Amino acid sequence: MSAPLFSIVILTKNSLGVVNRLVESLRRQNFAYEYEVLFMDNGSSDGTVAYLESLSLPQCRVYDVAAGEFSHSGTRMRAAELARGRYVVFFTDDIVPCGDDFLENLTRPVRTGQAAAAYGVWQISPEMGHDPIDAYLHNGWFKSMDDFSEPVSPYCWSHFSAPMQRRLCNFDNCSSCIDRELLLELLFPAVPYGEDMLFAKRLILSGRRVALSKEARFIHWHRVKFGYILRRMCIDQDLSVREFRIYYVSRLLGVFKAILKRVLHRTYVGLFKVKIPFFKKIYWIVYNAKVLTADFWGKYIGTLDPSRLGGCSWLKKRLYARKLKIINDIERKSIRRY
């Protein structure tokens, strides 16, 4: 059996009713290149493995990732080592590609040598029960982005502002295509989250381009709980401070101001910009208020370190202890969902 040109890697955990949509979309793709499909399953107990093993996808293989061994970076690196394709395509289980040319559009920059890696455009679909306020505010995010992040010398990088550095490193492993040999050379960093943007940083600092495939759009959104967002944003902020010197919020007063400002903004959008029944407007306004509260408290907790515990120290010490617990828990068992 000849080696395929592409290896499609999909991470799953109790994914019945979710990954099915992605599988059906893959079957409909207008894609002229040979590929294999690798599922990396993290101890599913709902019949996901039996479903995956029954599929008639090209060269389909299912690998077990034992409970407690999953990580977003490590599991993807293991998949890259098992893959036989020249290029690796990474998907999360819950994306829904838009259109039958999605794979063609996503892989084109890498396949044609224009870039070492490419990523698609996530979208939110109120028609699928997603947050209409979030969709209104964020579905156009990609329009202001460049098609390519160009290589940067370490000297120039050190003189860029923190927001510019972060913008250049935008990358998304929910839907990505990467040259496999290059991935095995540079590696995803061993972090709980953000391995994609840190890999993009390694690429552009090593003289490679990263492409945003604006025609490769996919639906991706999931309802989240307060605790999940708090933990996730804590980890994200901690990483952003260490890697990019970015503080999304750095003072206690700033937390309250940020929450109030954004809740008022989203309430306005919910009431006057989104065309849905009034009771749904109220539901989504309350949902957004909850998520934003968790978001900014998580970001603030993520900024804390021993040097920042002065003033209201009793509260900061408690929050810092919470951060240490979150990090310890993440190191022991990564939060599964992107």
C-alpha positions in Angstrom: 0.0 0.0 0.0 1.5 3.3 -1.1 2.0 6.0 1.5 -0.7 8.7 1.3 0.1 12.3 0.7 -2.0 13.4 3.7 -2.6 12.1 7.2 -5.8 13.4 8.8 -5.7 13.3 12.6 -8.9 13.6 14.7 -8.9 13.7 18.5 -11.9 12.1 20.1 -13.4 11.5 23.6 -17.0 10.4 24.0 -17.7 11.9 20.6 -20.8 10.1 19.4 -23.2 12.6 17.8 -20.4 15.1 17.3 -17.6 13.4 15.2 -20.3 11.9 13.0 -20.8 15.3 11.4 -17.1 15.7 10.6 -16.9 12.1 9.2 -19.8 12.7 6.8 -18.3 16.0 5.7 -15.0 14.3 4.9 -16.8 11.8 2.8 -18.3 14.6 0.7 -15.1 16.5 0.1 -13.9 17.2 -3.4 -10.3 16.2 -2.7 -8.1 14.6 -5.4 -5.3 13.5 -3.1 -4.8 10.2 -1.3 -5.1 10.4 2.5 -5.4 8.3 5.6 -7.4 9.0 8.8 -6.0 8.5 12.3 -8.3 8.8 15.3 -6.7 9.4 18.6 -9.3 8.3 21.2 -9.0 9.4 24.8 -10.7 6.5 26.6 -14.2 6.9 25.2 -16.9 5.0 27.0 -20.0 5.9 24.9 -19.4 3.6 21.9 -17.2 6.1 20.0 -14.5 3.5 19.4 -16.9 0.9 18.0 -18.3 3.6 15.7 -14.9 4.7 14.5 -13.7 1.1 13.9 -16.8 0.5 11.7 -16.1 3.4 9.3 -15.1 2.9 5.7 -12.8 5.9 5.5 -9.5 5.5 3.6 -6.8 3.7 5.5 -8.6 4.4 8.8 -6.8 3.6 12.1 -8.0 4.1 15.7 -5.4 4.5 18.5 -6.1 4.5 22.2 -4.8 7.3 24.4 -5.1 6.1 28.0 -6.9 8.1 30.6 -4.5 10.6 32.1 -2.1 10.5 29.1 -4.0 12.9 26.8 -2.5 16.3 26.1 -3.2 18.7 23.2 0.4 18.8 22.2 1.6 15.3 23.2 -1.3 13.5 21.6 -0.8 15.4 18.4 2.9 14.7 18.4 2.3 11.0 18.9 -0.1 11.1 15.9 2.5 12.8 13.8 4.9 10.0 14.6 2.4 7.4 13.6 1.3 9.2 10.5 2.6 8.1 7.0 1.6 11.2 5.0 3.9 14.0 3.9 1.4 16.5 5.4 -0.6 16.2 8.6 -4.1 17.7 8.9 -5.3 18.1 12.5 -9.0 18.4 13.4 -10.9 18.5 16.7 -13.8 16.1 16.8 -16.5 18.8 16.9 -15.8 21.0 13.9 -18.1 21.1 10.9 -16.4 22.0 7.6 -18.3 24.4 5.4 -18.6 23.2 1.8 -17.2 20.3 -0.2 -13.9 22.1 -1.0 -12.8 22.7 2.6 -9.9 20.2 2.5 -8.8 21.5 -0.9 -8.7 25.1 0.4 -7.2 24.3 3.8 -4.3 22.3 2.4 -3.5 24.4 -0.7 -0.9 26.8 0.8 1.1 23.9 2.2 0.6 21.5 -0.7 1.8 24.2 -3.2 4.8 25.2 -1.1 3.5 28.7 -0.3 3.7 28.0 3.5 4.9 25.4 6.0 1.6 25.4 7.8 -2.0 26.6 7.3 -5.1 27.0 9.4 -8.8 27.5 8.7 -11.4 30.1 9.7 -13.6 29.2 12.6 -17.2 30.4 12.5 -20.2 30.4 14.9 -23.6 29.2 13.7 -26.7 30.5 15.5 -28.7 28.2 13.2 -27.0 25.2 15.0 -27.9 26.6 18.4 -24.7 28.6 19.0 -24.4 31.9 20.7 -25.9 34.6 18.3 -24.2 37.4 20.2 -20.8 35.8 19.9 -21.5 35.1 16.2 -22.5 38.8 15.5 -19.3 40.1 17.2 -16.7 37.6 16.0 -17.6 35.9 12.7 -15.7 38.5 10.7 -12.5 38.2 12.7 -10.4 36.9 9.8 -11.1 39.8 7.4 -8.4 42.0 9.0 -5.8 39.3 9.1 -3.1 38.9 6.5 -3.1 35.8 4.3 0.4 35.0 5.5 2.6 35.5 8.5 6.1 36.1 7.0 9.4 34.9 8.5 10.9 37.2 11.1 14.5 37.5 12.4 15.0 37.1 16.1 16.3 40.7 16.2 13.2 42.2 14.5 11.0 40.0 16.7 12.5 41.4 19.8 11.5 44.9 18.7 7.9 44.1 17.8 5.2 45.1 20.3 3.6 42.3 22.3 0.3 42.5 20.4 2.1 42.3 17.1 4.0 39.2 18.2 0.8 37.6 19.3 -1.0 38.5 16.0 1.8 37.0 13.9 1.6 33.8 15.8 -2.1 33.3 15.3 -2.7 29.6 14.5 -5.5 27.1 15.2 -5.1 23.3 15.6 -8.9 22.9 15.5 -8.3 22.9 11.7 -4.7 22.9 10.5 -2.3 21.5 7.9 1.4 21.1 8.6 4.4 19.7 6.8 5.0 16.5 8.8 8.9 16.5 8.6 9.0 20.1 9.8 6.6 19.3 12.7 8.8 16.4 13.8 11.8 18.7 13.7 10.4 21.7 15.5 7.7 19.9 17.7 4.6 21.2 19.4 5.8 22.7 22.8 4.6 20.6 25.8 2.0 23.1 27.1 -1.6 22.4 28.2 -3.0 24.9 25.6 -1.5 27.2 23.0 0.8 24.6 21.4 -0.5 25.8 18.0 0.4 29.5 18.4 3.8 28.6 20.0 4.5 26.3 17.0 3.7 29.2 14.7 6.2 31.3 16.6 8.8 28.6 16.0 8.0 28.5 12.3 8.3 32.2 11.6 11.4 32.5 13.7 13.0 29.7 11.7 12.3 31.3 8.4 9.0 29.7 7.4 5.6 31.2 6.5 2.2 30.4 8.1 -0.9 30.8 6.0 -4.5 31.7 7.0 -6.7 29.8 4.5 -9.6 32.2 4.4 -11.7 30.0 2.2 -11.4 27.0 4.5 -14.2 27.9 6.9 -15.6 25.6 9.6 -18.2 25.8 12.3 -16.9 25.4 15.8 -18.5 26.4 19.1 -19.5 24.7 22.3 -21.4 25.7 25.3 -19.1 26.2 28.3 -19.4 26.2 32.1 -18.1 28.9 34.4 -15.4 26.6 35.9 -14.1 25.6 32.5 -13.7 29.1 31.2 -12.0 30.2 34.5 -9.4 27.4 34.3 -8.9 27.8 30.6 -8.4 31.6 30.7 -6.0 31.3 33.7 -3.8 28.9 31.7 -4.1 31.1 28.5 -3.1 34.3 30.4 -0.2 32.6 32.2 1.1 31.5 28.8 0.5 34.9 27.2 2.5 36.6 30.0 5.4 34.2 29.7 5.6 34.1 25.9 4.3 37.5 24.7 4.3 39.8 27.8 0.6 40.4 27.3 -1.6 41.2 30.2 -5.3 41.3 29.1 -6.2 42.5 32.6 -3.6 43.2 35.3 -5.4 44.9 38.3 -8.4 44.0 40.4 -10.2 47.1 39.5 -9.5 46.4 35.9 -11.3 43.0 36.2 -14.6 44.8 37.3 -14.2 47.4 34.6 -13.6 44.9 31.9 -16.5 42.7 32.9 -18.9 45.7 33.2 -17.8 47.2 29.8 -18.2 44.0 27.9 -21.4 42.9 29.6 -23.0 46.2 28.7 -21.7 45.9 25.1 -23.0 42.4 24.7 -26.3 43.3 26.3 -26.7 46.1 23.7 -25.9 43.7 20.9 -28.3 41.1 22.3 -31.1 43.6 22.6 -30.7 45.6 19.4 -28.5 43.8 16.9 -29.5 40.2 17.1 -32.9 39.2 15.6 -34.2 36.5 17.8 -37.2 36.1 20.2 -37.0 38.3 23.3 -36.8 35.4 25.8 -33.8 34.0 23.8 -32.2 37.5 23.9 -32.4 37.3 27.7 -31.0 33.8 27.8 -28.0 34.7 25.7 -27.3 38.0 27.5 -27.2 36.1 30.9 -25.0 33.4 29.3 -22.6 36.0 28.0 -22.4 37.7 31.4 -21.5 34.5 33.1 -18.9 33.6 30.5 -17.3 37.1 30.6 -17.2 37.0 34.4 -15.3 33.7 34.3 -13.1 34.9 31.4 -11.7 38.0 33.1 -11.4 36.5 36.6 -9.5 33.6 35.0 -7.3 36.0 33.1 -6.5 38.0 36.3 -5.7 34.8 38.2 -3.4 33.8 35.4 -1.3 37.0 35.8 -0.5 36.4 39.5 2.9 35.4 40.7 4.7 36.0 44.0 5.9 39.5 42.9 2.3 40.6 42.4 0.7 39.7 45.8 1.0 43.1 47.5 -2.2 45.1 48.3 -5.4 43.2 49.1 -2.9 40.4 49.7 -5.3 38.1 51.4 -7.5 37.9 48.3 -4.5 37.8 45.9 -2.9 35.0 47.9 -6.1 33.0 47.8 -6.4 33.6 44.0 -2.7 32.7 43.5 -3.3 29.5 45.4 -6.2 28.8 43.0 -3.9 29.4 40.1 -1.3 26.9 41.4 -4.1 24.3 41.9 -5.3 24.9 38.3 -1.8 24.5 36.9 -1.2 21.4 39.0 -4.5 19.9 37.8 -3.7 20.7 34.2 -0.3 19.1 34.4 -1.9 15.9 35.8 -4.8 15.8 33.4 -5.3 18.2 30.6 -8.7 19.8 30.1 -10.0 17.8 27.1 -12.1 20.3 25.2 -10.7 23.1 23.0 
